[in-house]
Amino acid sequence: MGSSLGAGPEAGTTRRTRRPLVLAASLMLVASALIASPALASHPEVSLPGSNFEIDTDANLRVDDAGSLDWANVTETRKADKPSGQTDDSFGQGTKEDTPVPQVVDGSIPPQKSDLLNFGVYLEDTATTDFLHLFWHRVQEPTGTTNMDFEFNKSLTLSGNGVTPVRTAGDVLIQYDLAQGGTNPQLFLSRWETVDKTKCEASNSVPCWDKKVNLTTAGLATGSINTSPIPAAESDGLGDVSARTFGEASVNFSALGGGDPCVSFGTAYLKSRSSDSFTAALKDFIAPTPLNLANCGAIKVTKLRKHAADGSGDHPQSGVTFTINGANPKITDANGQVCWDALQFGTYTVTETLPAGYAADGPLSQSVTVDNVATCAGSPYAGETATFHNTPLTNLAVSVDSQINGGTASTIVCTGPGGGTVASGSTGANGDGSATASNLRPGTYTCTIVIDP
């Protein structure tokens, strides 16, 4: 993947990318295919338990421990801000977090505030949990507290300002708050509420951001900033990074779903507030970048069979039962297909219940790895696939009947396509006898009958 998508320097950039996805958004972010156990850190870290991503006490982008993940060796979605100055994107006219359609203006950011440069987003998949990793990068350390808010929106539709997306229920705001002189932020989460005003954090009416949940104290998030300068050679393309101008964080991805195991967002952007108050005016922001932040995919099974009455070749087979990981049985439709979606990334076992009268042309179970964002209803379908094939079976019976009771004696030997005997028999005292065989695959069978040798 290693490509930059979109037009001009404002487009999001995916670097060192993996399997391409076919989705509506122009830039995709999916869980890493690497599933690794947490590495033993040789230096101070505040990484979340279970994550293999280095959140260093003194934040940096380099990989400090072999086998670990850091910004230098992952495929994040990265977005750069417009150059500082009169054309820089900013919020104005008193825009606050709860403003349904933020007012976008052009203009420089006050020197004492956070003038943003870049942000990055990466989703790590482990054997048991997904982790969302974030970073921000700014021009200089501002006076006072640091307040960075990452907004994740489900919709790709632009709002009335033509820049930020329309907010929908369940959109997420991750707030990165760092006291002056501090090194470890407090991370909070709010969701866009459209029905119940009593859930609002600051507003008296909906829509609004709901009450903040402290992810840090709940053990669901962690973060740090760089207390030391980061040289350009170690900044993964950010240039020389001054102290306290780079921050990173990890969030347990399950926190974003509010109990839903499958989470999907279409865009993300970064913004800064003028103070640590949630109702403070918003200042600089980096315009949204499209992504598909998701951790679920789909598996579609196609069942085929040989069926002479329908002509030569393979034909869809309906009415066959399949299970996934031994549960959730589904029966193939007229197209010979079943599909499961809302599957978290991982490896699944798909198993066929072999119908009577058929032989399986391969294993009855197949292992399928889901690492691609998709749904069963996607058009074109972009998920994982598996194909099973059956062949119908035939029974064989050959008999002899002496017209005179005991008048003749006979032997019967039937051989299959490989030359081996599949059935044999001989007559009894009355001269009658038979040879039978069951569950024969299609092929040429030869039966030799010898009467009265």
Secondary structure, 3 states (H helix, E strand, C coil): CCCECCCCCCCCEECCCCCCCCCCCCCCCECCCCCCCCCCCCCCECCCCCCCECCECCCCCCCCCCCCECHHHCCCEEEECCCCCCCCEEECCCCCCCCCCCCEEECCCCCCCCCEEEEEEEEEECCCCEEEEEEEEECCCCCCCEEEEEEEECCCCECCCCCCECCCCCCEEEEEEECCCCCCCEEEEEEEECCCHHHECCCCCCCEEECCEECCCCCCEEEEECCCCECHHHCCCCCCECCCCEEEEEEECHHHHCCCCCCEEEEEEEEEECCCCCCCCEEEEEEEEEEEEECEEEEEEEEEEECHHHCCCEEECCCCEEEECCEEEEECCCCCEEEEEEEECEEEEEEECCCCCEEECCCCEEEEEECCCCCCCCCCCCCEEEEEEEEECEEEEEEECCCCCCCCCEEEEEECCCCCEEEEEECCCCCCEEEEEEEECCCCCEEEEEECC
